[in-house]
Amino acid sequence: MKMRTMFTSAVLLFFPVVLNAQGINLECEALAKKMVSRFAEQGLLNTDTHAQQRANAISLELCNEIEKSAEVQHKAAKESALQNWIFENRPEKPGNRRLKNLKR
Protein backbone atom coordinates (compact mmCIF):
# COMPACT_ATOMS: atom_id res chain seq x y z
CA MET A 1 0.00 0.00 0.00
CA LYS A 2 2.91 2.32 0.77
CA MET A 3 4.29 1.87 -2.77
CA ARG A 4 0.91 2.78 -4.27
CA THR A 5 0.76 5.96 -2.18
CA MET A 6 4.25 6.94 -3.32
CA PHE A 7 3.30 6.26 -6.95
CA THR A 8 0.13 8.34 -6.66
CA SER A 9 2.09 11.19 -5.09
CA ALA A 10 4.67 11.06 -7.89
CA VAL A 11 1.91 11.13 -10.51
CA LEU A 12 0.25 14.12 -8.84
CA LEU A 13 3.54 16.02 -8.70
CA PHE A 14 4.39 15.21 -12.31
CA PHE A 15 0.90 15.73 -13.75
CA PRO A 16 1.00 19.56 -14.06
CA VAL A 17 4.12 19.19 -16.21
CA VAL A 18 2.33 16.66 -18.42
CA LEU A 19 -0.68 18.98 -18.78
CA ASN A 20 1.48 21.72 -20.24
CA ALA A 21 3.84 19.48 -22.21
CA GLN A 22 1.60 18.97 -25.19
CA GLY A 23 -0.10 21.98 -26.68
CA ILE A 24 -2.66 21.88 -29.41
CA ASN A 25 -1.18 23.00 -32.72
CA LEU A 26 -3.62 23.70 -35.52
CA GLU A 27 -0.85 25.00 -37.80
CA CYS A 28 -2.70 28.29 -38.09
CA GLU A 29 -0.30 29.95 -40.53
CA ALA A 30 -0.63 27.17 -43.10
CA LEU A 31 -4.38 26.97 -42.56
CA ALA A 32 -4.82 30.74 -42.98
CA LYS A 33 -2.85 30.72 -46.24
CA LYS A 34 -4.86 27.77 -47.51
CA MET A 35 -8.15 29.53 -46.67
CA VAL A 36 -7.11 32.72 -48.46
CA SER A 37 -5.98 30.84 -51.56
CA ARG A 38 -9.22 28.84 -51.67
CA PHE A 39 -11.34 31.99 -51.30
CA ALA A 40 -9.34 33.65 -54.07
CA GLU A 41 -9.72 30.59 -56.33
CA GLN A 42 -13.49 30.62 -55.81
CA GLY A 43 -13.70 34.33 -56.61
CA LEU A 44 -14.83 35.22 -53.11
CA LEU A 45 -11.79 37.40 -52.47
CA ASN A 46 -10.20 40.12 -54.54
CA THR A 47 -6.86 39.26 -56.06
CA ASP A 48 -5.61 42.55 -54.60
CA THR A 49 -2.55 41.89 -52.42
CA HIS A 50 -3.82 44.12 -49.59
CA ALA A 51 -7.18 42.28 -49.45
CA GLN A 52 -5.42 38.90 -49.35
CA GLN A 53 -3.04 40.05 -46.60
CA ARG A 54 -5.95 41.32 -44.53
CA ALA A 55 -7.92 38.09 -45.06
CA ASN A 56 -4.83 36.11 -44.07
CA ALA A 57 -4.44 38.18 -40.88
CA ILE A 58 -8.11 37.69 -39.96
CA SER A 59 -7.91 33.93 -40.62
CA LEU A 60 -4.74 33.66 -38.54
CA GLU A 61 -6.30 35.61 -35.67
CA LEU A 62 -9.43 33.45 -35.63
CA CYS A 63 -7.43 30.25 -35.83
CA ASN A 64 -5.26 31.33 -32.88
CA GLU A 65 -8.40 32.04 -30.83
CA ILE A 66 -9.75 28.58 -31.65
CA GLU A 67 -6.40 27.03 -30.74
CA LYS A 68 -6.38 28.76 -27.33
CA SER A 69 -9.98 27.72 -26.67
CA ALA A 70 -9.17 24.11 -27.57
CA GLU A 71 -6.18 24.13 -25.23
CA VAL A 72 -8.30 25.43 -22.35
CA GLN A 73 -10.97 22.78 -22.98
CA HIS A 74 -8.34 20.06 -23.32
CA LYS A 75 -6.64 21.08 -20.07
CA ALA A 76 -9.98 21.12 -18.22
CA ALA A 77 -10.82 17.65 -19.57
CA LYS A 78 -7.44 16.27 -18.45
CA GLU A 79 -7.84 17.75 -14.97
CA SER A 80 -11.35 16.32 -14.73
CA ALA A 81 -10.08 12.91 -15.80
CA LEU A 82 -7.38 13.04 -13.14
CA GLN A 83 -9.90 14.01 -10.46
CA ASN A 84 -12.19 11.16 -11.52
CA TRP A 85 -9.28 8.71 -11.51
CA ILE A 86 -8.17 9.78 -8.03
CA PHE A 87 -11.62 9.47 -6.50
CA GLU A 88 -12.55 6.26 -8.32
CA ASN A 89 -9.31 4.49 -7.40
CA ARG A 90 -9.68 4.79 -3.64
CA PRO A 91 -9.98 1.33 -2.09
CA GLU A 92 -11.64 2.78 1.03
CA LYS A 93 -14.67 4.13 -0.85
CA PRO A 94 -17.99 2.92 0.61
CA GLY A 95 -18.92 1.18 -2.64
CA ASN A 96 -15.61 -0.66 -2.73
CA ARG A 97 -16.02 -1.74 0.89
CA ARG A 98 -19.45 -3.17 0.07
CA LEU A 99 -18.00 -5.09 -2.87
CA LYS A 100 -15.23 -6.51 -0.67
CA ASN A 101 -17.84 -7.63 1.87
CA LEU A 102 -19.86 -9.33 -0.87
CA LYS A 103 -16.79 -11.23 -2.10
CA ARG A 104 -16.08 -12.67 1.36
PyMOL commands that set and color helices and strands:
alter all, ss='L'
color gray80, all
select helices_A, chain A and resi 2-21+28-41+49-88+94-103
alter helices_A, ss='H'
color red, helices_A
deselect
rebuild
show_as cartoon
